[in-house]
C-alpha cells in the first residue's frame, strides 16, 4: 500500500518559526522550555512551558491583520503554519481543485474569552471576541486567510486531535472525496489550560522527563503545524515532490477514564494495532517510534506497556519523545510530531529523548538519548488524549 502523499509542511513552535528552524533545534538539542513570558499568571515562576516568543501584537503585524480583528492566538499561529504548508506545497490557486481544510484544536479562543469575559456586558466593542471562542472559528479564519472555499471542518479529541485530522484527510483522499486536504492542529497557551492542568496535578515544576522513572509531569506548550495531503493523481498531474506518505493510521477509545490512560494501555494498543492493519506493515518494520511520551506517571507507564504488548517477544525499535523540546502542545501535538517524523525519514535520524536518566522500574524500556543516524523507512507516531482518545499514525518514505 502506497498511502497518501504529503506535499507540504508548515510549523511554528517554541523551538522554531519554520520547518527548518524546528529541525535544527531538534538535532542541536535546543529546547524551547522556559518560564512564561506572554501570560500574566500566578504560576509564572513555578512552572515551565514551551512558549512561542512572539506577542499577539507581533503576530498581528506578521499576518497583516487589521487593528479591529478578532483573531485568537490559536487562530493566528494556525494561520501562519497553514500558509507555510500551502506555500511549501507550491499551491498558487487553492480552489482550482477539490481542496479541504481539517483543523484541530482544543483551546480554541480561550485566551480571548478569559481576557474579556468580565467586560463583555460593559463594553459593546468587545462582543466581537465572543465569536472567536469556538474551536470552529479557528478553522474558518484559517480558511478565510487562505482563500479556501471548499470543505472546512474542525476536530477536537483532546491531545489526539491533529492525528485524527490527518487520518480523516487521508481517508477523504483515498475515498476520492477530495483531491487535496490541508490537515493539522493549533493550540495556544492560556490561563485556563495552565490552571486546568495544574488542578489535575500533572504539571512539572522542572523540565519534563519522558519515560524516566523519576518523571514528575508535563510542561505545557503552544504550537501549530499543518500538512498538505494530495492524491497520487494530483502528484502525477503536476509532477509534485513527495515529502513522505501517510501509510497507516488507527484510532481507538477505551473509555477508561476522563483524563487517565488505561493502566495496560488498551486504547494505545488498539490504535497501534489498527494502524498496522491499515498500512499492511509488521511492527518489526518500524525504524523509529515518536512516542506520545508526556512524562506524566500515568501516560508513560501506559504507553510503555502498550508498546510491549504490540511487540511481544520482539525488540521495541528506537523510540523517543520530542516533548522535552516543545512541551505538550495539546491538539497540535500530533501535527508537529508528524512533521518531526517526516523530517526523521528525510534526514535518517532518531531524535534524542532529552532529560532521561533512570529507566522506569515497571519494565525494561530505554529511549534513545542521543541523536542517532540510521536508515529510516517507516516512523510510527502516537498521540493520546483525554477521554481515552488514542490515535496512531505511520509515515513512510515517498
C-alpha positions in Angstrom: 0.0 0.0 0.0 1.5 3.3 -1.1 -0.5 5.6 1.2 -1.4 9.2 0.7 1.2 11.7 -0.5 2.4 14.6 1.7 3.5 17.6 -0.4 3.7 20.5 2.0 4.5 21.2 5.7 4.4 24.3 7.9 5.1 24.8 11.6 5.6 27.3 14.4 6.6 26.2 17.9 8.7 27.1 20.8 11.8 25.7 19.0 11.3 27.5 15.7 9.2 29.5 13.3 9.6 27.2 10.3 10.2 23.6 9.4 13.9 24.3 9.0 14.3 26.1 12.4 12.5 23.2 14.2 14.7 20.6 12.6 17.9 22.5 13.5 16.7 22.7 17.2 15.9 19.0 17.3 19.4 17.9 16.0 21.2 20.5 18.1 19.4 19.8 21.4 17.9 23.3 21.6 14.9 23.0 23.9 12.1 25.6 23.9 11.1 25.1 27.5 11.3 28.2 29.7 9.4 30.3 32.2 6.2 32.0 31.0 6.6 35.5 29.5 3.5 36.2 27.4 0.9 35.4 30.1 0.4 37.1 33.4 -0.2 34.2 35.8 0.4 33.3 39.5 2.3 30.3 38.3 4.8 32.2 36.2 7.7 31.4 38.5 6.6 27.9 39.3 6.1 26.0 36.0 7.9 25.7 32.7 6.2 25.9 29.3 7.1 25.6 25.6 6.1 29.2 24.6 6.4 30.8 21.2 8.3 34.0 21.9 6.1 36.2 19.8 3.5 38.6 21.3 0.0 38.8 19.9 0.8 42.2 18.5 3.8 40.8 16.7 1.7 38.0 15.2 -0.9 40.6 14.1 1.7 42.5 12.3 3.3 39.4 10.7 -0.1 38.3 9.3 -1.1 41.9 8.2 -4.4 41.8 10.2 -6.4 44.9 10.9 -6.5 46.5 14.3 -10.1 45.5 14.6 -9.5 41.8 14.1 -10.9 39.2 16.5 -8.3 36.5 15.9 -7.4 34.4 18.9 -3.7 33.5 19.4 -4.7 29.9 18.4 -6.0 31.2 15.1 -3.0 33.4 14.4 -0.3 30.7 14.9 -2.5 28.3 13.0 -2.8 30.7 10.0 1.0 31.1 9.9 1.6 27.4 9.9 -1.1 26.7 7.3 0.2 29.4 5.0 3.7 27.9 5.2 2.3 24.5 4.3 0.4 25.7 1.3 3.5 27.7 0.0 5.7 24.7 0.6 3.3 22.5 -1.5 3.6 25.0 -4.3 -0.2 25.7 -4.3 -0.9 29.0 -6.1 -4.6 28.5 -6.8 -6.2 27.0 -3.8 -9.7 26.5 -5.2 -8.6 25.1 -8.6 -9.1 21.5 -7.3 -11.3 19.9 -4.6 -9.4 21.1 -1.6 -10.4 20.9 2.1 -9.1 22.1 5.5 -9.3 19.9 8.6 -8.1 21.9 11.6 -7.7 20.5 15.1 -7.8 22.5 18.4 -8.7 22.0 22.0 -8.0 25.5 23.4 -9.7 27.5 20.6 -10.2 31.1 21.5 -10.0 30.6 25.3 -7.2 33.2 25.5 -9.6 35.9 24.3 -12.5 34.7 26.4 -10.6 34.8 29.7 -9.2 38.2 28.8 -12.6 39.9 28.0 -15.2 37.7 29.8 -16.0 40.1 32.6 -16.1 43.1 30.3 -18.4 41.8 27.6 -21.5 43.4 29.2 -19.8 46.7 29.9 -18.1 47.3 26.6 -20.0 46.5 23.4 -16.8 46.8 21.3 -15.6 43.6 22.9 -18.6 41.5 21.9 -16.8 40.5 18.7 -14.4 38.4 20.7 -17.3 36.0 21.8 -17.3 34.5 18.3 -13.7 33.6 18.4 -14.1 31.4 21.5 -15.5 28.5 19.4 -13.0 26.0 18.1 -14.6 26.0 14.7 -13.9 29.7 14.4 -10.2 28.9 14.2 -10.7 26.7 11.1 -12.9 29.3 9.5 -10.4 32.1 10.0 -7.5 29.9 8.6 -9.6 29.0 5.6 -10.5 32.7 5.0 -6.9 33.8 5.2 -6.0 31.0 2.7 -8.9 32.0 0.4 -10.2 28.4 0.7 -13.9 27.8 -0.3 -14.0 24.0 -0.1 -14.7 21.7 2.9 -13.8 23.2 6.2 -14.2 21.3 9.4 -12.8 21.1 13.0 -11.7 18.1 15.1 -11.4 18.3 18.9 -10.5 15.0 20.5 -8.1 16.5 23.1 -4.4 15.7 22.5 -5.1 13.3 19.6 -7.0 15.9 17.7 -4.4 16.6 14.9 -3.8 12.9 14.4 -7.5 12.4 13.8 -7.4 15.4 11.4 -4.6 13.8 9.4 -6.4 10.5 9.5 -9.7 12.0 8.2 -7.8 13.9 5.5 -6.1 10.7 4.3 -9.4 8.9 4.2 -11.1 11.6 2.3 -8.4 11.4 -0.4 -8.4 7.6 -0.5 -12.2 7.6 -0.9 -12.0 10.1 -3.8 -14.0 12.8 -2.0 -11.2 15.4 -2.2 -8.0 15.9 -4.3 -6.0 17.6 -1.6 -6.5 18.4 2.1 -4.7 20.8 4.5 -4.6 19.0 7.8 -3.1 19.8 11.2 -3.7 21.4 14.5 -3.1 24.6 16.5 -3.3 25.4 20.2 -2.1 28.5 22.1 -1.3 28.7 25.8 -4.0 30.2 28.0 -4.5 30.7 31.8 -7.5 28.3 31.5 -5.3 25.5 30.3 -2.5 26.2 32.7 -4.9 26.3 35.7 -6.7 23.2 34.5 -3.6 21.0 34.2 -2.3 22.5 37.5 -5.6 21.3 39.1 -5.0 17.8 37.7 -1.6 17.9 39.4 0.3 16.6 36.3 2.4 19.7 35.6 6.1 19.5 36.4 8.0 22.3 38.2 11.1 21.2 36.3 11.9 20.1 32.7 9.8 17.2 31.7 11.5 13.7 31.6 9.6 11.3 29.4 10.0 7.6 30.2 12.2 8.4 33.2 11.4 6.6 36.5 11.5 10.0 38.3 9.3 11.9 35.9 7.1 14.5 37.6 4.7 15.5 34.9 4.4 17.5 31.7 5.3 21.0 30.5 2.5 22.6 28.5 3.4 24.1 25.2 1.9 26.0 22.3 2.4 25.3 18.6 0.7 25.0 15.2 1.5 22.7 12.3 -0.2 21.7 9.0 0.5 19.3 6.3 -0.8 19.2 2.7 -2.1 15.8 1.6 -2.6 15.1 -2.1 -3.9 12.2 -4.2 -1.5 10.3 -6.5 -3.4 11.7 -9.4 -2.6 15.3 -8.3 1.0 14.4 -7.7 1.4 12.8 -11.2 -0.5 15.5 -13.0 1.6 18.3 -11.5 4.8 16.4 -11.1 4.8 17.2 -7.3 7.6 16.4 -5.0 6.5 13.9 -2.3 7.9 14.6 1.2 6.6 11.4 2.7 3.4 9.4 2.8 0.7 8.6 5.4 0.8 4.9 5.1 -1.1 3.8 8.2 -3.5 5.2 10.8 -5.7 3.9 13.6 -7.7 5.3 16.5 -9.5 3.8 19.4 -11.2 4.8 22.6 -11.0 2.6 25.6 -13.2 5.0 27.7 -11.2 4.1 30.7 -11.3 7.5 32.5 -11.9 11.1 31.8 -8.3 12.1 31.9 -6.2 8.9 32.7 -5.0 6.3 30.3 -5.7 2.6 30.8 -3.0 1.1 33.1 -2.5 -1.7 30.5 -2.6 0.8 27.5 -5.7 -0.8 26.0 -6.6 2.2 23.8 -3.0 2.8 22.7 -2.6 -0.9 21.9 -5.8 -0.9 19.8 -4.8 2.3 17.9 -1.4 0.9 17.0 -2.8 -2.5 16.0 -5.3 -0.8 13.7 -2.6 1.4 12.1 -0.5 -1.7 11.3 -3.6 -3.3 9.7 -4.2 -0.3 7.5 -0.6 0.0 6.5 -0.1 -3.7 5.9 3.2 -3.4 7.8 4.5 -5.6 10.6 5.7 -3.9 13.9 9.3 -5.1 13.1 9.4 -2.9 10.0 9.2 0.3 12.1 12.5 2.1 12.3 11.6 4.8 14.8 8.7 5.5 17.2 7.9 9.0 18.1 6.1 8.2 21.4 3.4 10.4 22.9 5.7 10.5 26.0 4.1 13.3 28.1 6.3 12.5 31.1 3.3 12.0 33.4 3.4 8.9 35.6 0.3 7.5 34.0 0.9 8.1 30.3 4.4 6.8 30.1 3.6 3.6 32.0 0.5 3.0 29.9 2.2 3.7 26.6 5.2 1.6 27.5 3.0 -1.4 28.4 1.1 -0.9 25.1 4.4 -1.0 23.1 5.4 -4.2 24.8 2.1 -5.7 24.0 2.4 -4.8 20.3 6.0 -6.1 20.1 5.6 -9.2 22.2 8.9 -11.1 22.1 10.4 -8.7 19.5 12.7 -5.8 20.4 11.0 -2.4 20.6 12.6 -0.1 17.9 14.4 3.1 18.7 11.9 5.5 20.4 11.9 8.9 21.9 9.6 11.7 22.9 10.2 15.2 21.5 8.1 16.9 24.2 11.2 17.9 26.2 11.9 20.2 23.2 8.4 21.7 22.7 6.3 20.9 25.7 3.0 19.1 25.3 1.1 21.2 22.7 -2.2 19.5 23.2 -4.3 19.5 19.9 -1.2 20.5 17.9 1.0 17.7 19.3 0.3 15.1 16.6 0.8 17.6 13.8 4.1 18.9 15.0 5.3 15.4 15.7 4.0 14.3 12.2 6.4 16.9 10.8 9.2 15.7 13.1 8.5 12.1 11.9 8.7 13.2 8.3 12.0 15.0 8.9 13.3 11.9 10.6 12.6 10.0 7.4 14.1 12.6 5.2 17.3 13.0 7.2 17.6 9.5 8.6 17.8 10.5 12.2 16.4 9.4 15.5 15.9 12.4 17.9 17.2 12.3 21.5 14.8 11.8 24.4 16.2 14.7 26.5 16.4 14.7 30.3 16.3 10.9 30.6 18.3 9.4 33.5 16.7 6.3 35.0 14.7 3.5 33.4 11.1 3.1 34.6 11.1 0.3 37.1 8.0 -1.5 35.9 9.5 -2.5 32.5 12.7 -2.8 30.6 12.5 0.1 28.1 15.1 2.8 27.4 14.5 5.6 25.0 17.1 6.9 22.6 19.0 9.6 24.5 21.4 10.9 21.8 20.9 11.9 18.2 21.3 8.7 16.1 21.8 8.3 12.4 20.2 5.3 10.8 18.3 4.4 7.6 14.6 5.2 8.3 11.9 3.9 6.0 8.9 3.9 8.5 8.1 6.0 11.5 5.2 5.4 13.9 3.8 8.3 15.9 1.5 8.0 18.9 -0.9 10.7 20.2 -3.2 10.0 23.1 -5.8 12.3 24.6 -8.2 12.7 27.5 -11.3 10.7 27.4 -9.5 7.7 26.1 -8.9 9.2 22.6 -5.9 7.3 21.3 -4.5 7.7 17.7 -1.5 6.3 15.8 0.0 7.4 12.5 2.6 5.6 10.4 4.6 7.6 7.9 6.8 6.2 5.1 9.3 7.3 2.6 8.0 8.6 -0.7 
